């Protein structure tokens, strides 16, 4: 079975094995699938923009005629040179075409197949894993090591440093999709061009989702029994023109996460494991407040809060003129309840 993992993936991507011209890229990180496919195809042909050198096929269309994959792979370019085929897999199987192709001698042709999440029993994944001339590479969200390397690589290109707290915040915000993470870093380096070091203020001003961190003190204050913090931060948000519905939405997401975490704690998972793991990553500045919230609320009470926030969201839509008052009242109620029973 040829399914690469860990450092073997990096080694293969740096120097693809010509004896394995069929490459399946699959997994939940669509950006990483695209990035790896682009790199493999760029190194396979002289000009990726030449339609005679790089052929693009749709997987669902191939399912009706899998033999077309073999025909395209065996075609000799009109003007010579190397050739590559890019296949975007869909919901229909063309695994029989891969099986036939795996037994066909190929010369100067690389086939890169892009797919989403594939189960081990998927026909396409099984076909590529059992073929001696193919390789299957899983593409999963970046962990801390990969994210740290990605940040270092992009900052090195831009000749920039990053402050420690800014790096910690970036680590919390990025991940999930490699291409999106890289785009955010490039936007950040462009914003900080010429200043030498990226600060936390730069990250908060530029990186997508950083605005959510500005709502976190309100939400964390509610669940950590801090009505004073809810009042002060809520007032700042209203002055800044934040729609109160966004704050309630952030509270709903946090309540759902806390409910899931409380269930895990009840089953024996240490709180420290929940605070350090998973995606999206919990920002370091929030860990104390979230740990307090898990002490304040059990599964039953969190389920009730989820219902309470849902009711508040509905009332805000019915009465938009007093949406801010409804949102603040709901959050202060959560804070008071936590303080009374915490």
TIMI-186256 format. One record per atom (N, C-alpha, C): x, y, z; residue number from 1. Coordinates in steps of 0.2 Angstrom, whole numbers, plus 5000, padded with zeros to 4 digits. Layout:
! residues N
R,X,Y,Z,NUM
...
! end
This chain:
! residues 342
R,5004,4994,5000,1
R,5000,5000,5000,1
R,5004,5006,5000,1
R,5003,5011,4995,2
R,5007,5017,4995,2
R,5003,5023,4997,2
R,5003,5024,5003,3
R,5000,5030,5006,3
R,5005,5034,5010,3
R,5007,5040,5008,4
R,5012,5043,5012,4
R,5010,5047,5017,4
R,5014,5048,5022,5
R,5012,5052,5028,5
R,5019,5055,5031,5
R,5017,5061,5035,6
R,5023,5064,5038,6
R,5028,5067,5033,6
R,5034,5066,5035,7
R,5040,5068,5032,7
R,5041,5065,5025,7
R,5038,5059,5024,8
R,5038,5056,5017,8
R,5034,5060,5012,8
R,5029,5063,5014,9
R,5025,5068,5010,9
R,5030,5073,5007,9
R,5033,5077,5012,10
R,5038,5082,5010,10
R,5043,5080,5005,10
R,5046,5074,5007,11
R,5051,5072,5003,11
R,5049,5070,4996,11
R,5043,5067,4995,12
R,5040,5066,4989,12
R,5038,5072,4985,12
R,5035,5077,4988,13
R,5033,5083,4985,13
R,5040,5087,4982,13
R,5045,5086,4986,14
R,5051,5090,4984,14
R,5054,5086,4978,14
R,5054,5080,4978,15
R,5057,5076,4972,15
R,5052,5070,4970,15
R,5047,5072,4966,16
R,5042,5066,4965,16
R,5045,5060,4961,16
R,5043,5054,4963,17
R,5046,5048,4961,17
R,5043,5047,4953,17
R,5047,5047,4948,18
R,5045,5046,4941,18
R,5042,5039,4941,18
R,5043,5035,4945,19
R,5040,5028,4945,19
R,5033,5028,4947,19
R,5031,5033,4950,20
R,5024,5034,4953,20
R,5021,5040,4950,20
R,5019,5040,4943,21
R,5016,5046,4940,21
R,5009,5048,4942,21
R,5005,5043,4945,22
R,4998,5044,4947,22
R,4998,5046,4954,22
R,4996,5053,4955,23
R,4996,5055,4962,23
R,4989,5057,4964,23
R,4986,5055,4970,24
R,4980,5056,4972,24
R,4981,5061,4978,24
R,4978,5067,4978,25
R,4978,5072,4984,25
R,4971,5072,4986,25
R,4970,5070,4993,26
R,4963,5070,4995,26
R,4963,5073,5003,26
R,4957,5075,5005,27
R,4957,5077,5012,27
R,4953,5083,5013,27
R,4952,5085,5019,28
R,4947,5091,5021,28
R,4950,5098,5019,28
R,4957,5098,5019,29
R,4960,5105,5018,29
R,4960,5106,5010,29
R,4955,5109,5007,30
R,4955,5110,5000,30
R,4960,5114,4998,30
R,4962,5119,5002,31
R,4968,5124,5000,31
R,4974,5120,5000,31
R,4976,5115,5004,32
R,4982,5112,5004,32
R,4982,5107,4998,32
R,4976,5104,4996,33
R,4975,5100,4990,33
R,4977,5104,4984,33
R,4974,5110,4983,34
R,4976,5114,4978,34
R,4983,5116,4977,34
R,4986,5118,4983,35
R,4993,5120,4983,35
R,4998,5115,4981,35
R,4997,5109,4984,36
R,5001,5103,4982,36
R,5000,5101,4974,36
R,4994,5101,4972,37
R,4992,5100,4965,37
R,4996,5105,4961,37
R,4995,5111,4962,38
R,4999,5116,4958,38
R,5006,5115,4958,38
R,5009,5114,4963,39
R,5016,5113,4963,39
R,5018,5106,4959,39
R,5015,5101,4960,40
R,5016,5095,4956,40
R,5015,5096,4949,40
R,5010,5100,4947,41
R,5009,5101,4940,41
R,5014,5106,4937,41
R,5016,5111,4941,42
R,5021,5116,4938,42
R,5028,5112,4937,42
R,5030,5107,4941,43
R,5036,5104,4940,43
R,5035,5098,4935,43
R,5029,5097,4932,44
R,5028,5091,4928,44
R,5029,5093,4920,44
R,5027,5100,4919,45
R,5027,5102,4912,45
R,5031,5108,4911,45
R,5033,5110,4905,46
R,5037,5116,4904,46
R,5032,5122,4905,46
R,5026,5122,4903,47
R,5022,5128,4903,47
R,5015,5125,4905,47
R,5013,5127,4912,48
R,5006,5125,4914,48
R,5001,5128,4911,48
R,5002,5133,4907,49
R,4996,5137,4904,49
R,4995,5134,4897,49
R,4999,5130,4894,50
R,4999,5127,4888,50
R,4994,5121,4888,50
R,4988,5122,4885,51
R,4983,5117,4885,51
R,4985,5110,4882,51
R,4990,5110,4878,52
R,4992,5104,4875,52
R,4997,5100,4880,52
R,5000,5104,4884,53
R,5004,5101,4889,53
R,5000,5099,4896,53
R,4995,5103,4898,54
R,4992,5102,4904,54
R,4984,5101,4902,54
R,4982,5095,4903,55
R,4975,5093,4901,55
R,4971,5093,4908,55
R,4965,5096,4908,56
R,4961,5096,4914,56
R,4954,5092,4912,56
R,4953,5088,4917,57
R,4947,5083,4916,57
R,4943,5083,4922,57
R,4936,5082,4921,58
R,4931,5082,4927,58
R,4930,5075,4929,58
R,4931,5073,4935,59
R,4930,5066,4937,59
R,4923,5064,4936,59
R,4918,5068,4937,60
R,4911,5065,4935,60
R,4910,5063,4928,60
R,4913,5067,4924,61
R,4913,5066,4916,61
R,4917,5060,4915,61
R,4922,5059,4918,62
R,4926,5053,4917,62
R,4923,5046,4919,62
R,4918,5047,4924,63
R,4915,5041,4926,63
R,4911,5038,4921,63
R,4909,5042,4916,64
R,4905,5039,4910,64
R,4909,5035,4905,64
R,4916,5037,4905,65
R,4920,5034,4900,65
R,4927,5034,4904,65
R,4928,5030,4908,66
R,4935,5030,4912,66
R,4941,5029,4907,66
R,4940,5025,4902,67
R,4945,5024,4897,67
R,4948,5030,4894,67
R,4945,5036,4895,68
R,4947,5042,4892,68
R,4954,5044,4896,68
R,4954,5042,4902,69
R,4960,5044,4906,69
R,4966,5041,4903,69
R,4965,5035,4901,70
R,4971,5031,4898,70
R,4973,5034,4891,70
R,4968,5036,4887,71
R,4969,5039,4881,71
R,4973,5045,4881,71
R,4971,5050,4886,72
R,4974,5056,4887,72
R,4981,5055,4889,72
R,4982,5050,4894,73
R,4989,5049,4897,73
R,4994,5046,4891,73
R,4991,5043,4886,74
R,4995,5040,4881,74
R,4996,5044,4875,74
R,4993,5050,4875,75
R,4993,5055,4870,75
R,5000,5058,4870,75
R,5003,5058,4864,76
R,5009,5062,4863,76
R,5008,5069,4861,76
R,5011,5074,4865,77
R,5010,5081,4863,77
R,5012,5082,4856,77
R,5008,5087,4853,78
R,5010,5088,4846,78
R,5017,5091,4844,78
R,5019,5095,4849,79
R,5025,5098,4848,79
R,5031,5095,4853,79
R,5029,5089,4856,80
R,5034,5086,4860,80
R,5034,5089,4867,80
R,5038,5087,4871,81
R,5039,5089,4878,81
R,5035,5085,4883,81
R,5035,5087,4889,82
R,5031,5083,4894,82
R,5024,5085,4894,82
R,5020,5080,4898,83
R,5013,5081,4898,83
R,5010,5080,4905,83
R,5005,5083,4907,84
R,5002,5082,4913,84
R,4994,5082,4913,84
R,4991,5078,4917,85
R,4983,5078,4917,85
R,4981,5080,4924,85
R,4977,5085,4925,86
R,4974,5087,4931,86
R,4966,5085,4931,86
R,4965,5080,4936,87
R,4958,5078,4937,87
R,4955,5080,4943,87
R,4949,5083,4943,88
R,4945,5086,4949,88
R,4940,5080,4950,88
R,4941,5076,4955,89
R,4936,5071,4957,89
R,4930,5074,4959,89
R,4924,5071,4958,90
R,4918,5073,4960,90
R,4914,5067,4964,90
R,4908,5066,4963,91
R,4904,5061,4967,91
R,4904,5054,4964,91
R,4906,5054,4958,92
R,4906,5048,4954,92
R,4913,5045,4953,92
R,4913,5038,4953,93
R,4919,5035,4953,93
R,4922,5034,4946,93
R,4928,5035,4945,94
R,4932,5033,4939,94
R,4938,5028,4941,94
R,4937,5025,4946,95
R,4942,5021,4949,95
R,4945,5015,4943,95
R,4940,5013,4939,96
R,4942,5008,4934,96
R,4947,5011,4929,96
R,4947,5017,4928,97
R,4951,5020,4923,97
R,4958,5021,4927,97
R,4958,5022,4933,98
R,4965,5022,4937,98
R,4968,5015,4937,98
R,4964,5010,4938,99
R,4966,5003,4938,99
R,4970,5001,4931,99
R,4966,5003,4926,100
R,4969,5002,4919,100
R,4976,5006,4918,100
R,4975,5012,4920,101
R,4981,5016,4919,101
R,4987,5014,4923,101
R,4986,5011,4929,102
R,4991,5009,4934,102
R,4995,5003,4930,102
R,4992,5000,4926,103
R,4995,4994,4923,103
R,4998,4996,4916,103
R,4998,5002,4914,104
R,5000,5005,4908,104
R,5007,5009,4908,104
R,5012,5007,4904,105
R,5018,5011,4905,105
R,5017,5018,4902,105
R,5019,5023,4906,106
R,5018,5030,4905,106
R,5025,5033,4904,106
R,5025,5037,4899,107
R,5032,5041,4898,107
R,5030,5049,4898,107
R,5034,5052,4902,108
R,5034,5059,4902,108
R,5026,5062,4903,108
R,5023,5058,4908,109
R,5016,5061,4909,109
R,5014,5060,4916,109
R,5012,5065,4920,110
R,5010,5065,4927,110
R,5003,5066,4928,110
R,4999,5062,4932,111
R,4992,5063,4933,111
R,4991,5064,4940,111
R,4988,5070,4941,112
R,4987,5073,4948,112
R,4979,5073,4949,112
R,4977,5069,4954,113
R,4970,5069,4955,113
R,4968,5072,4961,113
R,4964,5077,4961,114
R,4962,5081,4967,114
R,4955,5079,4970,114
R,4954,5077,4976,115
R,4948,5075,4979,115
R,4947,5078,4986,115
R,4941,5077,4988,116
R,4939,5080,4995,116
R,4941,5074,5000,116
R,4937,5074,5005,117
R,4938,5068,5010,117
R,4936,5062,5007,117
R,4940,5057,5008,118
R,4939,5050,5005,118
R,4940,5045,5011,118
R,4935,5041,5012,119
R,4935,5036,5017,119
R,4940,5030,5014,119
R,4943,5026,5019,120
R,4948,5021,5017,120
R,4945,5016,5012,120
R,4938,5015,5012,121
R,4935,5010,5007,121
R,4933,5014,5001,121
R,4935,5020,5000,122
R,4933,5023,4993,122
R,4936,5020,4988,122
R,4933,5018,4982,123
R,4936,5015,4976,123
R,4942,5019,4974,123
R,4941,5025,4973,124
R,4947,5029,4971,124
R,4953,5029,4975,124
R,4952,5030,4981,125
R,4958,5029,4986,125
R,4961,5022,4986,125
R,4957,5017,4986,126
R,4959,5010,4986,126
R,4963,5009,4980,126
R,4961,5011,4974,127
R,4964,5010,4968,127
R,4971,5013,4968,127
R,4972,5019,4970,128
R,4978,5023,4971,128
R,4983,5020,4976,128
R,4980,5017,4981,129
R,4984,5015,4987,129
R,4987,5008,4985,129
R,4983,5004,4981,130
R,4986,4997,4979,130
R,4990,4997,4973,130
R,4990,5002,4969,131
R,4994,5003,4963,131
R,5001,5004,4964,131
R,5006,5001,4961,132
R,5013,5002,4962,132
R,5015,5008,4958,132
R,5011,5010,4954,133
R,5013,5017,4950,133
R,5009,5023,4952,133
R,5006,5022,4958,134
R,5002,5028,4961,134
R,5004,5029,4968,134
R,5002,5035,4971,135
R,5003,5037,4978,135
R,4997,5041,4980,135
R,4995,5040,4986,136
R,4990,5043,4989,136
R,4992,5048,4995,136
R,4990,5054,4995,137
R,4993,5059,5000,137
R,4987,5062,5003,137
R,4986,5061,5009,138
R,4981,5065,5013,138
R,4983,5072,5015,138
R,4978,5076,5014,139
R,4979,5084,5015,139
R,4975,5086,5021,139
R,4977,5087,5027,140
R,4974,5088,5033,140
R,4976,5095,5036,140
R,4971,5098,5040,141
R,4973,5105,5042,141
R,4980,5105,5046,141
R,4983,5111,5045,142
R,4990,5111,5048,142
R,4990,5111,5055,142
R,4994,5108,5058,143
R,4996,5108,5065,143
R,5000,5113,5067,143
R,5002,5114,5074,144
R,5006,5119,5076,144
R,5013,5119,5072,144
R,5016,5113,5071,145
R,5023,5113,5067,145
R,5022,5116,5060,145
R,5017,5114,5057,146
R,5016,5116,5050,146
R,5014,5124,5049,146
R,5010,5126,5054,147
R,5008,5133,5054,147
R,5014,5137,5056,147
R,5018,5135,5061,148
R,5024,5139,5062,148
R,5029,5139,5057,148
R,5030,5134,5053,149
R,5034,5134,5047,149
R,5031,5139,5042,149
R,5025,5138,5041,150
R,5021,5143,5036,150
R,5022,5150,5037,150
R,5021,5152,5044,151
R,5022,5159,5046,151
R,5030,5161,5045,151
R,5034,5157,5047,152
R,5041,5158,5046,152
R,5043,5159,5038,152
R,5041,5155,5034,153
R,5042,5155,5027,153
R,5040,5162,5024,153
R,5034,5163,5025,154
R,5031,5170,5022,154
R,5034,5176,5025,154
R,5036,5176,5032,155
R,5039,5182,5034,155
R,5046,5182,5032,155
R,5050,5177,5031,156
R,5057,5177,5028,156
R,5057,5180,5021,156
R,5052,5178,5017,157
R,5051,5181,5010,157
R,5050,5189,5011,157
R,5046,5191,5016,158
R,5045,5198,5016,158
R,5050,5202,5020,158
R,5055,5198,5023,159
R,5060,5201,5027,159
R,5057,5204,5033,159
R,5053,5201,5037,160
R,5049,5203,5043,160
R,5050,5199,5049,160
R,5050,5202,5055,161
R,5050,5198,5061,161
R,5043,5198,5063,161
R,5041,5194,5069,162
R,5035,5194,5072,162
R,5035,5194,5079,162
R,5032,5199,5083,163
R,5032,5199,5090,163
R,5029,5193,5093,163
R,5031,5190,5099,164
R,5029,5184,5101,164
R,5021,5184,5102,164
R,5018,5189,5105,165
R,5011,5189,5106,165
R,5007,5189,5099,165
R,5010,5192,5094,166
R,5007,5192,5087,166
R,5007,5185,5084,166
R,5013,5182,5085,167
R,5013,5175,5083,167
R,5008,5170,5086,167
R,5007,5171,5093,168
R,5003,5167,5096,168
R,4996,5168,5094,168
R,4994,5174,5092,169
R,4987,5176,5089,169
R,4987,5173,5082,169
R,4992,5174,5078,170
R,4992,5171,5072,170
R,4990,5163,5072,170
R,4994,5160,5076,171
R,4993,5153,5077,171
R,4986,5151,5079,171
R,4982,5155,5083,172
R,4976,5154,5085,172
R,4971,5155,5079,172
R,4972,5160,5074,173
R,4968,5162,5069,173
R,4969,5158,5063,173
R,4975,5156,5061,174
R,4976,5152,5055,174
R,4975,5145,5056,174
R,4974,5141,5050,175
R,4973,5134,5050,175
R,4967,5132,5047,175
R,4966,5126,5046,176
R,4960,5124,5043,176
R,4960,5123,5035,176
R,4963,5129,5032,177
R,4964,5129,5025,177
R,4970,5132,5023,177
R,4975,5128,5020,178
R,4982,5131,5019,178
R,4982,5137,5015,178
R,4978,5137,5009,179
R,4978,5142,5005,179
R,4975,5149,5008,179
R,4970,5148,5012,180
R,4967,5154,5015,180
R,4972,5157,5020,180
R,4976,5152,5024,181
R,4981,5154,5029,181
R,4987,5158,5025,181
R,4989,5155,5020,182
R,4994,5159,5016,182
R,4992,5165,5013,182
R,4986,5166,5011,183
R,4983,5172,5008,183
R,4983,5177,5014,183
R,4981,5175,5020,184
R,4981,5180,5026,184
R,4988,5182,5028,184
R,4992,5178,5027,185
R,4999,5180,5029,185
R,5002,5185,5024,185
R,5001,5184,5018,186
R,5003,5188,5013,186
R,5000,5195,5013,186
R,4994,5195,5015,187
R,4990,5201,5016,187
R,4993,5205,5022,187
R,4995,5201,5027,188
R,4998,5204,5033,188
R,5005,5207,5031,188
R,5009,5203,5028,189
R,5016,5206,5026,189
R,5016,5212,5022,189
R,5011,5212,5017,190
R,5010,5218,5013,190
R,5008,5224,5018,190
R,5004,5223,5022,191
R,5002,5228,5027,191
R,5008,5231,5031,191
R,5012,5226,5033,192
R,5017,5228,5038,192
R,5024,5230,5034,192
R,5024,5230,5027,193
R,5030,5231,5023,193
R,5034,5237,5026,193
R,5040,5236,5027,194
R,5044,5242,5028,194
R,5045,5243,5036,194
R,5041,5240,5040,195
R,5041,5242,5047,195
R,5046,5237,5051,195
R,5048,5232,5048,196
R,5053,5227,5052,196
R,5050,5222,5056,196
R,5045,5223,5060,197
R,5042,5218,5064,197
R,5034,5219,5064,197
R,5031,5213,5064,198
R,5023,5213,5064,198
R,5021,5213,5071,198
R,5017,5217,5073,199
R,5014,5218,5080,199
R,5007,5215,5081,199
R,5005,5214,5087,200
R,4998,5211,5088,200
R,4993,5216,5085,200
R,4994,5223,5085,201
R,4989,5227,5082,201
R,4989,5226,5074,201
R,4994,5224,5071,202
R,4994,5223,5064,202
R,4990,5217,5063,202
R,4991,5212,5067,203
R,4987,5206,5066,203
R,4979,5207,5067,203
R,4978,5211,5072,204
R,4971,5212,5073,204
R,4967,5217,5068,204
R,4972,5221,5065,205
R,4969,5225,5060,205
R,4968,5222,5053,205
R,4972,5217,5052,206
R,4972,5214,5045,206
R,4969,5207,5044,206
R,4971,5202,5048,207
R,4969,5195,5047,207
R,4962,5194,5048,207
R,4959,5191,5043,208
R,4952,5189,5043,208
R,4951,5185,5050,208
R,4945,5186,5053,209
R,4943,5183,5059,209
R,4946,5186,5065,209
R,4950,5191,5064,210
R,4953,5194,5070,210
R,4948,5198,5073,210
R,4943,5201,5069,211
R,4937,5204,5072,211
R,4933,5200,5077,211
R,4933,5194,5077,212
R,4930,5189,5081,212
R,4933,5190,5088,212
R,4940,5191,5088,213
R,4943,5191,5095,213
R,4941,5198,5099,213
R,4939,5203,5095,214
R,4936,5209,5098,214
R,4930,5207,5102,214
R,4926,5202,5100,215
R,4920,5200,5103,215
R,4921,5195,5109,215
R,4927,5192,5109,216
R,4928,5187,5114,216
R,4928,5190,5121,216
R,4930,5196,5123,217
R,4930,5198,5130,217
R,4922,5198,5132,217
R,4918,5200,5127,218
R,4911,5201,5129,218
R,4908,5194,5131,218
R,4909,5189,5126,219
R,4907,5182,5127,219
R,4910,5179,5133,219
R,4917,5179,5134,220
R,4920,5176,5139,220
R,4918,5179,5146,220
R,4917,5186,5146,221
R,4915,5189,5152,221
R,4908,5186,5154,221
R,4903,5185,5150,222
R,4897,5182,5151,222
R,4898,5175,5155,222
R,4901,5171,5151,223
R,4902,5164,5154,223
R,4907,5163,5160,223
R,4911,5168,5161,224
R,4915,5168,5167,224
R,4913,5172,5173,224
R,4906,5174,5173,225
R,4903,5178,5178,225
R,4906,5185,5179,225
R,4907,5188,5174,226
R,4910,5195,5174,226
R,4905,5200,5171,226
R,4899,5202,5174,227
R,4895,5206,5171,227
R,4898,5213,5170,227
R,4903,5215,5174,228
R,4906,5222,5173,228
R,4909,5222,5166,228
R,4913,5216,5165,229
R,4916,5216,5158,229
R,4911,5216,5152,229
R,4906,5212,5153,230
R,4901,5212,5148,230
R,4898,5219,5146,230
R,4897,5223,5152,231
R,4894,5230,5151,231
R,4899,5234,5147,231
R,4905,5234,5150,232
R,4910,5239,5147,232
R,4912,5237,5140,232
R,4913,5230,5138,233
R,4915,5228,5132,233
R,4909,5229,5127,233
R,4903,5228,5129,234
R,4897,5228,5125,234
R,4896,5235,5123,234
R,4898,5240,5127,235
R,4897,5247,5126,235
R,4902,5249,5120,235
R,4908,5247,5121,236
R,4913,5248,5116,236
R,4911,5245,5109,236
R,4908,5239,5109,237
R,4906,5236,5103,237
R,4901,5240,5099,237
R,4896,5243,5103,238
R,4891,5247,5101,238
R,4893,5254,5098,238
R,4898,5257,5102,239
R,4901,5263,5099,239
R,4905,5262,5093,239
R,4908,5256,5092,240
R,4911,5254,5086,240
R,4907,5252,5080,240
R,4900,5252,5081,241
R,4895,5251,5076,241
R,4894,5243,5075,241
R,4896,5239,5080,242
R,4895,5232,5079,242
R,4888,5230,5079,242
R,4886,5226,5075,243
R,4879,5224,5075,243
R,4878,5219,5081,243
R,4873,5220,5085,244
R,4873,5215,5091,244
R,4871,5208,5089,244
R,4868,5207,5083,245
R,4867,5200,5082,245
R,4874,5196,5081,245
R,4879,5199,5079,246
R,4886,5196,5078,246
R,4888,5194,5085,246
R,4887,5198,5090,247
R,4889,5196,5097,247
R,4885,5190,5100,247
R,4878,5190,5098,248
R,4874,5184,5100,248
R,4877,5178,5096,248
R,4878,5179,5090,249
R,4881,5173,5086,249
R,4887,5170,5089,249
R,4892,5175,5091,250
R,4898,5173,5094,250
R,4896,5169,5101,250
R,4891,5171,5105,251
R,4890,5168,5111,251
R,4887,5161,5110,251
R,4883,5161,5104,252
R,4880,5154,5103,252
R,4885,5149,5101,252
R,4890,5151,5097,253
R,4896,5147,5095,253
R,4900,5145,5101,253
R,4901,5149,5106,254
R,4904,5148,5112,254
R,4900,5143,5117,254
R,4894,5144,5117,255
R,4890,5140,5121,255
R,4890,5133,5118,255
R,4889,5132,5112,256
R,4890,5125,5108,256
R,4896,5122,5110,256
R,4902,5126,5109,257
R,4908,5123,5111,257
R,4909,5121,5118,257
R,4907,5125,5123,258
R,4907,5123,5130,258
R,4903,5117,5131,258
R,4897,5117,5128,259
R,4892,5111,5129,259
R,4896,5104,5127,259
R,4899,5105,5121,260
R,4903,5099,5118,260
R,4909,5097,5123,260
R,4912,5102,5125,261
R,4918,5101,5130,261
R,4915,5098,5137,261
R,4910,5101,5139,262
R,4907,5098,5145,262
R,4905,5091,5145,262
R,4903,5089,5139,263
R,4901,5082,5138,263
R,4908,5078,5138,263
R,4913,5080,5135,264
R,4919,5077,5135,264
R,4922,5077,5142,264
R,4922,5082,5146,265
R,4924,5082,5153,265
R,4920,5077,5157,265
R,4914,5076,5156,266
R,4910,5071,5160,266
R,4912,5064,5158,266
R,4915,5063,5152,267
R,4917,5057,5150,267
R,4924,5055,5152,267
R,4927,5060,5155,268
R,4934,5059,5158,268
R,4940,5063,5154,268
R,4938,5067,5149,269
R,4944,5071,5146,269
R,4946,5076,5150,269
R,4952,5077,5152,270
R,4955,5082,5156,270
R,4954,5089,5152,270
R,4952,5094,5156,271
R,4951,5101,5154,271
R,4957,5104,5150,271
R,4963,5102,5152,272
R,4969,5105,5149,272
R,4969,5102,5142,272
R,4967,5096,5140,273
R,4967,5093,5134,273
R,4962,5097,5129,273
R,4957,5099,5132,274
R,4952,5103,5128,274
R,4954,5110,5126,274
R,4958,5113,5131,275
R,4960,5120,5130,275
R,4966,5120,5125,275
R,4970,5115,5125,276
R,4976,5115,5120,276
R,4974,5112,5113,276
R,4969,5108,5113,277
R,4969,5104,5106,277
R,4963,5107,5102,277
R,4962,5104,5096,278
R,4956,5105,5092,278
R,4957,5111,5087,278
R,4952,5112,5083,279
R,4952,5118,5079,279
R,4945,5121,5078,279
R,4944,5127,5079,280
R,4949,5132,5079,280
R,4953,5132,5085,280
R,4959,5134,5085,281
R,4963,5135,5091,281
R,4961,5140,5096,281
R,4961,5139,5102,282
R,4959,5143,5107,282
R,4965,5148,5108,282
R,4963,5155,5108,283
R,4968,5160,5109,283
R,4971,5160,5116,283
R,4977,5160,5117,284
R,4980,5160,5124,284
R,4977,5164,5129,284
R,4975,5170,5127,285
R,4972,5175,5131,285
R,4965,5173,5134,285
R,4962,5168,5131,286
R,4955,5166,5133,286
R,4955,5160,5137,286
R,4961,5156,5138,287
R,4961,5150,5141,287
R,4958,5150,5149,287
R,4960,5155,5152,288
R,4958,5156,5159,288
R,4951,5157,5160,288
R,4948,5161,5155,289
R,4941,5163,5156,289
R,4937,5157,5154,289
R,4939,5153,5149,290
R,4935,5147,5146,290
R,4936,5141,5152,290
R,4941,5141,5155,291
R,4942,5136,5160,291
R,4937,5137,5166,291
R,4936,5144,5167,292
R,4931,5146,5172,292
R,4924,5144,5170,292
R,4923,5146,5164,293
R,4916,5144,5161,293
R,4914,5137,5162,293
R,4919,5132,5161,294
R,4918,5125,5161,294
R,4917,5123,5169,294
R,4920,5127,5173,295
R,4918,5126,5180,295
R,4911,5128,5182,295
R,4909,5134,5179,296
R,4903,5137,5181,296
R,4897,5133,5178,296
R,4897,5130,5172,297
R,4891,5127,5169,297
R,4892,5120,5168,297
R,4887,5116,5169,298
R,4887,5109,5167,298
R,4883,5108,5161,298
R,4883,5102,5158,299
R,4880,5101,5152,299
R,4872,5103,5152,299
R,4869,5102,5157,300
R,4862,5103,5157,300
R,4861,5111,5157,300
R,4865,5115,5161,301
R,4864,5122,5161,301
R,4866,5125,5154,301
R,4871,5122,5151,302
R,4873,5125,5145,302
R,4868,5123,5139,302
R,4865,5118,5140,303
R,4859,5117,5135,303
R,4854,5122,5136,303
R,4852,5124,5142,304
R,4847,5129,5143,304
R,4850,5136,5140,304
R,4856,5137,5141,305
R,4859,5143,5138,305
R,4858,5144,5131,305
R,4860,5138,5128,306
R,4859,5138,5120,306
R,4852,5140,5118,306
R,4847,5137,5122,307
R,4840,5139,5120,307
R,4839,5146,5122,307
R,4841,5149,5127,308
R,4841,5156,5129,308
R,4843,5160,5124,308
R,4849,5159,5121,309
R,4852,5163,5116,309
R,4848,5162,5109,309
R,4846,5157,5108,310
R,4842,5156,5102,310
R,4835,5160,5102,310
R,4832,5160,5108,311
R,4826,5164,5109,311
R,4828,5172,5108,311
R,4834,5174,5111,312
R,4836,5181,5111,312
R,4837,5183,5103,312
R,4840,5178,5099,313
R,4842,5180,5092,313
R,4835,5180,5089,313
R,4830,5176,5090,314
R,4823,5177,5087,314
R,4820,5184,5089,314
R,4820,5185,5095,315
R,4817,5192,5097,315
R,4821,5198,5094,315
R,4827,5197,5093,316
R,4831,5203,5090,316
R,4829,5204,5083,316
R,4827,5198,5079,317
R,4825,5199,5072,317
R,4818,5202,5072,317
R,4814,5200,5077,318
R,4807,5203,5078,318
R,4807,5210,5080,318
R,4811,5212,5084,319
R,4811,5219,5086,319
R,4818,5222,5085,319
R,4820,5223,5079,320
R,4827,5226,5078,320
R,4828,5233,5081,320
R,4823,5237,5083,321
R,4825,5243,5086,321
R,4828,5242,5093,321
R,4826,5237,5096,322
R,4829,5236,5103,322
R,4834,5230,5103,322
R,4837,5228,5097,323
R,4841,5222,5097,323
R,4847,5223,5102,323
R,4850,5228,5102,324
R,4855,5229,5107,324
R,4853,5228,5114,324
R,4848,5230,5116,325
R,4845,5229,5123,325
R,4844,5222,5124,325
R,4841,5218,5119,326
R,4840,5211,5120,326
R,4846,5207,5121,326
R,4851,5209,5116,327
R,4857,5205,5117,327
R,4861,5206,5123,327
R,4861,5213,5125,328
R,4865,5214,5132,328
R,4861,5211,5138,328
R,4855,5211,5138,329
R,4851,5208,5143,329
R,4852,5200,5143,329
R,4853,5197,5138,330
R,4854,5190,5138,330
R,4861,5188,5140,330
R,4866,5192,5138,331
R,4873,5191,5140,331
R,4873,5192,5148,331
R,4870,5198,5150,332
R,4871,5199,5157,332
R,4867,5194,5162,332
R,4862,5191,5159,333
R,4858,5186,5162,333
R,4863,5179,5163,333
R,4867,5178,5158,334
R,4871,5172,5158,334
R,4877,5174,5163,334
R,4879,5180,5163,335
R,4885,5182,5168,335
R,4882,5181,5175,335
R,4876,5184,5176,336
R,4873,5184,5183,336
R,4872,5177,5186,336
R,4869,5173,5181,337
R,4868,5166,5183,337
R,4875,5162,5185,337
R,4880,5163,5181,338
R,4886,5160,5182,338
R,4889,5162,5189,338
R,4888,5169,5190,339
R,4891,5172,5196,339
R,4887,5169,5202,339
R,4881,5168,5202,340
R,4877,5166,5207,340
R,4878,5158,5209,340
R,4880,5154,5204,341
R,4881,5147,5205,341
R,4888,5145,5204,341
R,4892,5149,5202,342
R,4899,5147,5200,342
R,4903,5145,5207,342
! end
